[in-house]
């Protein structure tokens, strides 16, 4: 994929990101409302997935610090949806050996 197409996809990602983030911030759910909170967390997961898309497609070399942070956020949020997978525990390995 050439840099022009990559840049276009990153820009499109920002458009989607804006809509998702707006809905996330408008959602009044709190941890005291488990079902509503879980739905809000789905928006946050989508937000972080868009950041991962942007990191992966940004022209030039992939920024490993951004990739690490993107994966940390995704694993941390996804852990509540897949508690049996110990995803939060796996995040510790992302920062070891640096």
N, C-alpha and C positions, 0 to 999 in steps of 0.2 A: 504494500500500500504506500502510495507516495505521501509526502508531507502535506500537500494541499488537501488531500482527502482526510488525512489524520486530523488536521486543524479544523476542517469542517465538522467532523464527528465530535470533536471536543467542544466546539461551539454549540452544536445541537445538544450535547450533554448538559451544558450550562442552562439552556432553555428548559430542559426537563427538570434539572435540579431546582431551578427557581420555583416551578409549580409544586414540586414535592415538598420543598422546604417551607413554602408559604402555608401549605396545608398542615404540615407538622406544627408550625408555630401557632396556627389558629386553633389547633386541637386542644381543648381544655383538660383533657384526661390527665389524671394523676395516678400514682402508684396505689392509691386507696380504691381505685376502680379497676380491678384486675383485667376484665375483658376489654374495657375501653383503652387501658394502658397498653395492652398487648397490640391493639390495632395501631396505636400511635407509634409503637416500637417498629411495626412493619414499615411505616413511612421513614423512620430513621434508618432502618436497614436499606431501604431503597436509596436513600440519600447517600449513604456510604458506598453502595454499589456503583452509583454514578461517579463518585470520586475515584473509585478504583478504575472504572472505564477511562476516565480522563487521564489518570496516571499512566495506564497501560498504553494509551494511544497518543499521548503527547509526542510531537516530533522530537527527534534526538534520542539520546540514551535515556533509558528508564531511570528515574530517580529512586534509588533503593530505599532511602529514608521515607519517602512518601508511600512507596509500596508497602513497606513494613507497617507504617501507621494505618494505611487503608485496611490491610489485612487484620491488624489488631482490632480496629473498630468493628469490622464485620464479624469476626469471631466472637468478640465480646457480646455484641447484640444478638447474634444467632444462638448463642449459648442458652438463652432463655427459651428458645423455640425447640432446641435439641439438647435438653439437659443431660441425656444419657451419653452424649458424645464427648463431654468434657472439653468443649471448645475453648472455654476461658482458660483452662489449664494449659492448653497448647500455645496460648499467646506468650507465655514466658519464654518459649523457645525462639520466638521471633527476635528477641533482643539479646539473646545469649550469643557469645562468640563474635561480638562486634568489636 
